[in-house]
Amino acid sequence: MIALYLTIFISLILALIFLVLFFHSSRQGQYEDTYTPSIRMLFDDEFGPEKDNTETNQETNNTNT
């Protein structure tokens, strides 16, 4: 029976720790920007460096033949 009480006590302590961490991150502004991450993947290719795919295409063609 002591194992059951110990398990309940430890789970309550962990739940309180996670609740405190959640409120701390909410106050720090962790969850304020919900729009940008959803559209970031749409614009990743435009801002990255240009890649030269000619070497990759030539290597692929040589391995296929």
N, C-alpha and C positions, 0 to 999 in steps of 0.2 A: 504494500500500500504506500510505503514511503517513496517508491520509485514513481508512482503515479503523481503524487504531490510534487515531487522534484521536477518531473517533466512539465507539469502545468506551470510551475513557478518559473522555470527557465524559458518557456514559450512566452509567458506574459512579459518577462524582462526583455526578451528579444523584440517582441511586438512594440513595446514602449520605445526601445532604442530606434527602431525603424520609423516610428511615428515622429520622434524628435528630429531625426535626420531629414524626413520629408518636409516638415515645417521649416527647418533651417534652409533647405534648398529652395523652398518656395519664397521665403523672404529675401533670399539673395538674388532672385530673378532668374532662376534656372528654367522656368517654364513659361516665360513671357513671350518668346518668339515662336509661335506655332505655325506661321505661314512660310517662312523662308526654308526650313528643311524639306517641306513638301515640294517646292519648286526647284531646289538646288540641283537635283539630278537632271533636270531639263536643260540646264545651262552649263554643265560641267565641260562639255567638249568645246564650247566657244571660247572659254577663257584659258584653256590649257595650251601648252606649247604645240606647235605644228609637228606632226610626225611624218617622217619620210617612209612610206610603205613600199617603195620600189625594191629595196633590198629584201624585205620580207616576202613580197610577191615573187621575186626571182627565186628565192630559196624554196618556196612552196612549189613552184613550177618544176624545179629541178628534182625534187623528191617525188613528185607524182609521175615522172617519166622513167 
